[in-house]
Amino acid sequence: MDALYTAVATATHGRDGRAYTNDGKLDVQLAPPVELGGNDQGTNPEQLFAAGYAACFASALALVGRKAKVDVSDAAVTGEVGLGKQGEGFALSVTLRVELPDTVDEATGRKLVEQAHQVCPYSNATRGNIPVELVVE
């Protein structure tokens, strides 16, 4: 693959640190959530992954919608990223909740969401690695 764009980010001190991009557009304090024993005074990698996946999937949905000549410009995608124990380590799970405009019928909406799941780079990266549930609302 020839990269069309390369994002560069650095994280320091893991979940209790800071993450920032080389262009300075993102600079966030990191902190574990209370559920993991943290003070919840910053964002966490799962929130960042959920936001990135949701945004990327929304773009993929817009692309397949345009190709199908279906207006999904008012769609919203909510990403939910779960973190849990797996053996001695940890694993992720994802649920993508896609809210489509009322003008899109259920069958068409489901088809577009499935097509977006084939196009989205996050979906392609996670396929076969972590469970991803698609919920069309």
Secondary structure, DSSP 8 states (H G I E B T S, - for coil): ---S----EEEESGGGSEEEETTSS-EEEB---GGGT----SB-HHHHHHHHHHHHHHHHHHHHHHHHT---TT-EEEEEEEEEEETTEEEEEEEEEEE--TTS-HHHHHHHHHHHHHH-HHHHHHTTTS-EEEEE-
